[in-house]
Amino acid sequence: MIQVLIVEDDTRVAHVNAAYVERVPGFRVAGEAHSAAEALRRMEALPRPDLVLMDHHLPDETGLAVVQELRRRGHRTDVIMVTAARDVSTVQAAMRQGALQYLVKPFTFAGLRSRLEAYAELRRTLDGGGEAEQHEVDRIFGAFSARAEPDPPKGHSPPTAELVRQALLDAEGSLSAQEVAARTGLSRQTAQRYLKLLERAGRAGLTLKYGDAGRPGHRYVWATRA
């Protein structure tokens, strides 16, 4: 299991991110830290995590300062930045300090999952050791970009798509647009629009339920259960 430390000043967001991580096979949350000092203390403890999901805006220091201090102390723990900081200078600094990826908030579970899965694949490749041919080097360096999932079409919100996706995933069976709306707080029309989006993308399955009269009802299920 890949052990992950969540560094996030907002405890609510930290819990959400931890729940996301726990849903990805092969990953386990080793703990949470809500400040730079707490993150550094956690990294000195044993066992140390394999991967840190690092926020940049922390109450006592920046996430990049924490990464810099970890490197100064000789820690080789991998880092993925998970932050709302969008300025290019911060992104560039993250690259120079060895962050493997940079995930901008807000993001969906699918966005985080794709990067964690790419990270797991990268570890499997690197753990094999030996020498690498050029095509293997290209695959290593392109691991994350190859797994990045496209954003929803223009006019669609990733957080809203994640709400609908979560409703389908949590359901024991199929759901109608009205049932998704009730579970998410969205309007029926919005729920229907995002359900069609997920269905066209192959992420949700569509079934028809026939009643005694009238048009058949559309019901949706997450694709892994379709």
N, C-alpha and C positions, 0 to 999 in steps of 0.2 A: 504494500500500500504506500502511496505517495503521501507524506505528511505535509499539511499545508497550515501556515500561520496566516491569519487574517489580521491585517493592521489597518484599522479604520476608526476614526474618532467618534463617529455616530454609532452608538451601540445598536440601534435598530437596524441600520444598514449593515453593520457587521454581522448581525444574526441572519439577515437575508442572504448575504454573500456566503456565510457558512452553510446555510441550508442548500444553496445552489451547489456548493462544492461536494457536499455529502451525497448529492444525487448523481454525481458522475462516477461510474464504476472505476475502481482503482485508486480513488482519492479519499482521504480522511482528514478532517479538521483536527489539527494538533492543539489549537488554542486561538484565542483572540487577544489583541493588544489594542488599546485605545489612545496611546500616546507614543511618542518617540522613545521616551525613557523605558516604558513598559516593553516596547518591542525589543530594545537592546537587552533588557534583563532576560526576556524570554529566549533570546538567541544565545545567551550564555548558559542557559540551563540545558540539561541532557534529558532525553534525547532532543537533538536539534531538528527542526523541520527541514524538509527537502526543498520546499518552495514557499515564498512569501508573496501574498497578494498585498501590495503596498499602496496605501493612499498617500497623496502628496501633502494635503492640508491637514496637519496634525496640530494639536493645541500648543505644544512646546517646541516643535521643530518641524522642518519639512521632511517628507518621505525620502527625498533624494539625499538629504543630509544623513538620514539613517542608513541608506544604502552605502554612502561614502564611508561612514564610520564602520559598517560591517566589513567592507573591503579592507579598511585600514587595520582591522583586528584580524584579518586573515580568513574571514568566513567566506566560503564559496557557495553558500546557499543561493539558489536561483531566485530571481525576482521578476514578477510581472506587476507593472504599475497599474493600479485600478483607481482612477481619479477623475475629477471634473476639470482639472487643469488642462487647458487646451492650447496655451501659448507655445509657439514653436521652440522657444529657448528652453522650456522645461522638457519638451519631448526630446530635443537634441541632447540635453544634459543626461537624460535617462539612458539614451543610447550609449553615450560615452562612458557611463558608469556601469554598463553591462546588463541593463534590464533586457530581458528576453522579449517582452511584449509590452504594449501600452494600450490599455483598454479604457476608453473615455466613458464617463458616466453621463447620462443614464444608459445602461446596457441591458440586454435581455439575457435570460438564462442560456439561450442558444449561443449568444455571443461569447459568454464565458466558457460554456461547455466546449465549443470548438477550439478555443485556445488551450484548455486543459487537455483535451484529447491530443492536440498537436504536441503539447509538451510531453505527454506520456510516450508518444511515438518517438519524439526526439531522444528521450532518455533510453528507450530500448535500442535505438540505433547507436548511441554513444557508448552504452554499456557493453556493446559487442567488442569494443576495442579494435586493435589491428590497424591496418592502413586503409585509406579511402581513396577510391578513384574519383576523377573529377565529377562524374555524374552523381556519385554518392555525396560529395561535398555540396554540390548544388542542391541536392534533396535536403540535406541537413540545414543549410542556410535558408531554404525556402519553405521549411516545415510549417511555420506559422502563417505565412501569406497564403499558402495553398489551402489551409483549412478555414480561412476567414469566410464567414457567411455574408451574403449580400444583404444590404439594407432593404427594408420593405419598399415597395414602389412609392413614388412621390405622392404625398397626401396621406400616407399611412404612418402611424406612430409606432416605433418599436415597443415602448412600454405597454401600449394598448394591445398590440399583438401578443405580448407575453401574458397579459391578463387572460386573454381568451385561450391561449395555449395551456395555461395553468388550470383553467376551469375544466378543459377537456381531459387533461392529465389526471386531475383529482377525481373525476367522475368514475363511478363504478360501471357505467354503461354509456350509451350514446346520449347526446343532449340536443335539444332543439335550440334555435336562435333565442327564443324567449327564455328558456332555462339558463342559457349562458348569460343573457342580459341580467337575469335575476341574481346570478351568482357573482357577477362582476360589477354591477351598478351601472353598466352601460345601457344605452337605449337599444331596443330590439333591432333597429335599422343598423346601428353601428356594429352590434354583435354579428349580424348577418353578413355585413360587408367584410369583416375580418375572418369570419368562418370561410367565406368563399375564397378569400386570399390564401388562407392556409390550405384549403382543399386544392386550389390550382397549383400551389407549390409542392403538393404531394405530402404535406405534413399532417393533414387531416383526411379522414375517410368519410364519404357521404353515403348514407343509406336512406331509403325511402320507406316510410311507414304508411300503409294504406288503412284508411278508416272505412266506416260504413258508406260515406258519401263525400263528394268533393275531391279536391286535389290531394295527392299524397303529401304527407308531412316530411320535411327534410330534417334528418338527424345526423349529427356529426360525432365522430370518435377520433381520438388521437391515432395517428397512422400506425403506431406500433401495435395497436389493438385491432386495426381494421382487418 
